[in-house]
Amino acid sequence: MGAWLDGSFEQGVDGPGGWLILKEPELRCPTSGDVLVPVVSDVTRAWDRGPKMRVYARAGVEWLWFIDPLAEGLEIHRLQEGQWRLHEVHLGSGTVNAVPFDAVPLNLSRLWSR
């Protein structure tokens, strides 16, 4: 995921460029960014979908992607009027143009490869 984001969105290789990609942003940051992409596990699921979502909403993060490698799922939420709304769900393999990174196709199977 990092290479896809860094190349296409940060550096402009086959993509729009100009984005600042931060790995593992801190929860206590006053502004955590426009998009956060946590990788969900059985251990972190309740924390990711509870307290973290509330912190991200207060910080004004617009997009939240949950990557679940075990379920092979990508769940995309958008913050609207202070509430998280489910925007898209992608399961399994295939190529998608997932907002807000829809300028460049994403091969989902790369997210699940072990």
trRosetta pair geometry for C-beta under 8 A, 3 or more apart (Angstrom, degrees):
i j d omega theta_ij theta_ji phi_ij phi_ji
1 4 5.8 -60 -153 37 32 112
1 5 6.2 23 156 -12 68 110
1 37 6.8 -160 163 136 145 148
1 67 7.1 -83 -73 -69 154 166
1 110 7.5 152 -62 119 59 105
1 111 6.2 51 -65 -106 104 85
2 5 5.9 -61 -145 42 30 105
2 6 5.7 27 161 -19 69 112
2 21 7.3 136 -147 152 73 140
2 23 6.6 11 -114 -92 126 113
3 6 5.8 -53 -135 40 28 110
3 7 5.9 20 168 -12 64 112
4 7 6.5 -61 -142 41 19 103
4 8 6.1 -9 172 9 58 120
4 104 7.4 175 178 117 95 134
4 106 6.6 82 168 -119 154 86
4 110 7.2 115 -45 108 136 150
5 8 6.7 -72 -134 51 19 92
5 9 5.1 -37 -166 36 62 121
5 10 6.6 58 139 -16 72 101
5 19 7.5 -87 179 93 89 139
5 21 5.0 130 134 -116 117 145
5 101 7.2 -73 -106 -117 84 142
6 9 7.3 -39 -78 54 6 79
6 10 4.8 -35 -149 34 47 129
6 11 6.2 33 154 -6 67 107
6 21 5.6 -117 -87 51 65 155
7 10 7.3 30 -11 48 11 86
7 11 5.5 -44 -140 49 35 117
7 13 4.1 -58 179 58 88 122
7 14 7.0 17 137 43 107 95
7 15 7.1 106 115 17 69 123
8 11 7.7 42 6 55 11 77
8 12 7.5 27 -171 -126 29 13
8 13 6.1 -79 -79 71 42 69
8 14 5.6 -54 -107 85 87 79
8 15 2.8 80 -174 -13 81 151
8 16 7.4 46 158 26 78 62
8 17 7.7 -122 159 -60 36 56
8 101 7.7 83 101 -164 131 105
8 103 7.5 169 163 92 117 102
8 104 4.4 -18 -169 -44 153 171
9 12 8.0 26 -158 -68 8 42
9 15 5.4 -59 -61 129 50 142
9 16 6.4 16 -122 58 61 88
9 17 6.7 166 -172 -91 24 22
9 18 7.8 -75 177 55 59 55
9 19 4.0 -11 155 30 98 138
9 21 6.5 104 90 -58 110 116
9 101 6.5 -67 -67 -125 137 100
9 103 7.9 125 -91 59 87 121
9 104 7.4 -124 -53 13 86 136
10 17 6.9 -9 118 -139 16 58
10 18 7.9 -142 -143 47 29 16
10 19 5.2 -81 -82 74 55 82
10 20 6.9 76 -119 -114 96 22
10 21 4.7 -77 -63 0 126 112
11 17 6.0 -66 114 -116 21 96
12 15 6.2 -140 -141 76 33 69
12 16 6.7 -79 -115 116 75 25
12 17 2.4 -6 -73 -65 93 133
12 18 6.8 59 -67 -20 104 68
13 17 7.7 100 -6 -74 43 100
14 104 6.5 95 125 -121 89 120
15 103 5.8 107 -151 108 82 114
15 104 4.5 -34 -100 -56 110 134
16 19 7.4 73 88 -26 102 102
16 103 5.1 26 -28 113 111 169
16 104 7.8 -127 -3 -31 81 104
20 33 7.8 -136 86 -122 96 112
22 25 4.8 66 112 -70 129 96
22 33 6.4 -154 31 -62 120 143
25 29 5.7 -58 173 5 103 148
25 32 5.0 127 126 -155 144 86
25 33 6.1 -151 -55 -7 166 121
25 36 6.7 -98 42 -114 126 104
26 29 4.9 122 72 -33 86 92
26 32 7.8 -138 73 -111 49 94
27 32 7.5 -10 -128 -91 33 133
27 52 6.6 -99 -112 -121 119 80
27 55 5.3 16 -168 134 98 161
29 32 4.9 123 76 -86 118 66
29 59 7.0 56 93 -135 80 144
30 59 6.8 156 160 -131 33 95
31 59 5.6 149 -123 -179 38 98
31 60 6.5 -31 -127 57 88 109
32 36 5.9 0 135 -68 122 125
32 55 7.8 79 -30 130 145 95
32 56 6.0 -75 53 -121 148 75
32 59 4.7 59 4 126 98 156
32 61 5.2 -30 72 -70 108 117
33 36 6.2 128 68 -64 112 78
33 61 6.2 31 74 -117 60 95
34 61 6.8 135 -160 -150 14 62
34 62 5.1 -12 -163 30 72 110
34 63 6.4 30 146 24 72 96
34 100 7.2 -51 136 49 116 158
35 61 7.2 128 -91 -171 12 97
35 62 7.0 -40 -68 66 60 85
35 63 4.2 -12 -108 73 81 111
35 64 7.5 179 -154 -78 55 31
35 65 6.9 24 -176 -6 100 103
35 100 6.0 -134 -73 40 131 116
35 101 7.7 94 -148 -41 172 97
36 56 5.9 -106 22 -125 148 135
36 61 5.4 -13 -8 -162 111 150
36 63 7.5 173 25 95 56 64
36 64 5.4 -6 62 -117 92 73
36 65 7.2 -162 95 32 47 71
37 64 8.0 172 -81 -162 39 46
37 65 4.4 -2 -114 64 79 113
37 67 6.3 36 178 -14 91 113
38 44 7.4 -134 166 135 125 138
38 48 5.2 -168 111 -134 151 121
38 52 7.0 36 -39 144 160 157
38 64 7.8 -4 14 -168 96 92
38 65 7.7 172 33 86 53 64
38 66 6.3 -15 71 -116 87 64
38 67 7.3 -162 100 30 41 81
39 67 4.8 -36 -110 76 67 106
39 68 7.8 145 -166 -87 59 31
39 69 6.7 13 -164 -18 108 104
40 44 6.1 -145 -145 85 52 102
40 45 5.5 64 -172 -96 106 71
40 48 5.4 -129 -107 56 90 166
40 49 7.9 39 -120 -40 128 98
40 66 5.1 26 -30 -173 126 100
40 67 6.6 175 11 77 81 45
40 68 4.5 -28 64 -90 115 81
41 44 5.0 69 48 23 83 97
41 45 6.8 -118 85 -40 36 80
41 70 7.4 92 -130 -10 60 123
42 45 6.0 -25 -141 -12 27 120
42 70 7.5 8 -38 18 92 161
44 47 5.2 -72 -161 53 62 111
44 48 5.1 63 142 -30 94 108
45 48 5.9 -59 -141 36 23 109
45 49 6.2 -3 169 2 62 115
46 49 6.4 -69 -139 49 23 96
46 50 5.7 4 167 -5 64 125
47 50 6.3 -70 -131 47 20 99
47 51 6.0 -34 -156 42 63 105
47 52 6.0 66 146 -18 71 110
48 52 5.1 -34 -137 43 36 141
48 53 7.3 67 152 -39 49 89
48 66 6.7 112 147 -120 133 111
49 52 7.5 20 -15 52 15 100
49 53 6.0 13 -162 -23 32 129
49 66 7.6 19 -78 -98 91 148
50 53 6.5 177 99 26 3 103
50 54 7.1 -17 156 -8 48 107
51 54 5.8 -61 -152 36 34 110
51 55 6.4 31 156 -18 69 106
52 55 5.7 -56 -149 37 34 111
52 56 6.2 32 155 -18 68 107
53 56 5.7 -55 -146 39 30 111
53 57 6.3 34 154 -22 64 105
53 64 6.9 80 -121 -175 83 173
53 77 7.8 -5 -134 88 114 163
53 84 5.9 -48 -174 -32 119 153
54 57 5.7 -52 -148 34 31 113
54 58 6.5 30 154 -17 64 105
55 58 5.8 -56 -151 37 32 110
55 59 6.3 26 153 -16 66 109
56 59 5.7 -59 -146 40 32 110
56 61 4.2 -46 -177 32 92 135
56 64 6.0 86 133 -85 157 128
56 79 7.7 -147 127 -64 93 132
57 60 7.7 47 176 -66 31 25
57 61 7.1 -71 -74 44 28 87
57 79 5.7 164 -122 -121 75 124
57 82 6.3 77 175 -167 113 58
57 83 7.5 18 -138 -104 138 19
57 84 6.4 -98 -81 -46 118 92
60 79 7.2 180 -159 102 37 159
61 64 6.2 76 122 -65 124 92
61 79 6.4 123 88 -17 59 141
62 78 6.5 -8 164 -152 71 76
62 79 5.4 -120 -136 41 36 104
62 100 7.6 43 102 -35 118 143
63 76 6.8 -22 -165 -166 99 94
63 77 7.3 147 -160 81 49 54
63 78 5.8 -21 -103 -104 66 70
63 79 7.5 -114 -57 5 28 85
63 87 7.9 -47 -130 16 88 153
63 99 7.1 -143 -117 127 139 83
63 100 5.3 -136 -38 -7 161 110
64 76 7.5 150 82 -157 49 47
64 77 4.5 -14 64 62 99 103
64 78 7.8 -171 24 -76 74 26
64 79 7.4 80 -10 -40 104 91
64 84 6.7 -34 36 -130 134 121
65 74 6.4 -19 -167 -167 104 91
65 75 7.1 145 -161 77 51 50
65 76 5.4 -17 -104 -103 74 73
65 77 7.8 -170 -77 23 29 70
65 98 7.5 77 -110 142 126 134
66 73 7.7 4 104 111 93 96
66 74 7.4 159 80 -156 55 41
66 75 4.4 -6 54 58 104 102
66 76 7.9 -153 23 -70 68 32
66 77 7.5 45 -11 -6 99 105
67 73 7.8 168 -154 91 38 54
67 74 5.8 -8 -105 -107 67 76
67 111 5.7 -127 -153 -171 123 129
68 71 4.2 6 121 41 124 106
68 72 7.3 -50 97 11 80 13
68 73 4.5 5 55 57 110 93
68 74 7.7 -161 25 -72 73 33
68 75 7.2 34 -5 -2 110 105
69 72 6.9 19 -168 -80 34 49
69 111 6.6 -145 -98 143 81 81
69 112 5.3 148 -150 -122 76 61
69 114 7.7 114 171 -78 132 86
71 91 7.6 -68 144 -130 88 97
72 91 6.2 78 108 -166 87 67
72 92 5.6 56 130 -89 127 30
72 93 7.6 -41 -177 -48 131 60
72 108 7.4 82 -179 153 88 114
72 111 7.8 129 -143 91 62 102
72 112 4.8 6 -112 -92 89 143
73 89 6.7 -19 -165 -168 105 92
73 90 7.1 151 -156 83 56 52
73 91 5.1 -17 -103 -104 81 76
74 88 7.9 -4 112 111 93 98
74 89 7.2 157 85 -158 57 44
74 90 4.4 -4 58 58 105 100
74 91 7.8 -157 26 -71 67 37
74 96 7.6 -162 65 51 144 151
74 98 6.5 -55 132 -110 141 162
74 108 6.4 -123 -11 -125 127 108
74 111 6.7 76 -67 66 112 173
75 86 7.0 -53 -173 -137 99 97
75 88 7.7 176 -154 93 38 56
75 89 5.3 -4 -110 -110 71 81
76 86 7.6 101 81 -164 53 57
76 87 4.7 -63 109 67 96 106
76 88 4.3 15 46 53 120 89
76 89 7.3 -154 22 -71 74 40
76 90 7.9 40 -12 0 106 96
76 98 6.0 -178 -57 -173 147 109
76 99 6.6 119 166 67 154 80
77 84 4.6 6 173 -171 133 105
77 85 6.5 149 -160 71 76 36
77 86 5.8 -47 -102 -99 77 44
77 87 6.1 150 -126 1 20 93
78 84 7.4 142 71 -152 29 58
78 85 5.4 -28 64 62 80 92
78 87 4.5 72 -10 -56 106 131
78 99 7.9 -6 -73 107 122 124
79 82 7.1 4 -176 -117 97 13
79 83 7.2 153 -151 74 60 26
79 84 5.9 -37 -94 -92 63 59
79 85 7.7 147 -107 15 15 80
80 83 6.2 -34 71 64 67 78
80 85 5.1 -6 24 0 117 128
86 89 7.0 -3 -180 -45 115 100
87 99 6.7 -86 141 65 142 121
88 98 6.3 -162 90 -137 149 88
88 99 6.9 129 -2 33 137 95
90 94 7.5 -132 -172 71 109 113
90 96 5.0 -67 -116 -42 153 164
90 98 6.4 -86 -14 -85 143 124
90 108 6.0 -145 136 -91 122 140
92 108 6.8 74 100 105 43 144
93 107 7.8 -4 -166 180 81 76
93 108 5.5 -179 -141 78 35 103
93 109 4.1 21 -127 -64 101 103
93 112 7.6 -94 -83 30 78 134
94 107 7.8 -159 111 -146 24 55
94 108 5.6 20 58 23 62 121
94 109 7.7 117 10 -29 31 91
95 105 4.8 14 178 178 114 119
95 106 6.7 158 -154 76 64 39
95 107 5.2 -31 -97 -95 84 61
95 108 7.1 -156 -89 -3 29 80
96 105 7.1 146 73 -154 25 71
96 106 5.6 -27 65 61 77 93
96 108 6.3 50 5 -47 107 107
97 101 8.0 -146 -169 103 56 64
97 102 4.1 66 160 -152 92 80
97 103 7.8 128 -156 -4 105 12
97 104 7.7 161 -126 79 82 24
97 105 5.7 -56 -76 -99 78 61
97 106 7.3 141 -98 12 30 83
98 101 5.9 16 81 60 78 91
98 102 6.1 -156 70 -79 19 76
98 106 5.7 -38 17 29 108 136
99 102 4.9 -14 -80 -31 57 118
101 104 6.3 -50 165 49 88 89
101 106 6.7 62 106 -47 123 125
106 110 7.7 -118 -179 46 74 117
106 111 7.8 34 164 -37 111 114
107 110 4.8 79 89 -9 97 108
108 111 5.6 -48 -167 23 53 113
108 112 7.0 31 148 -8 76 105
109 112 5.9 -63 -151 42 43 103
109 113 6.5 61 151 -47 72 93
110 113 5.9 -33 -146 3 35 117
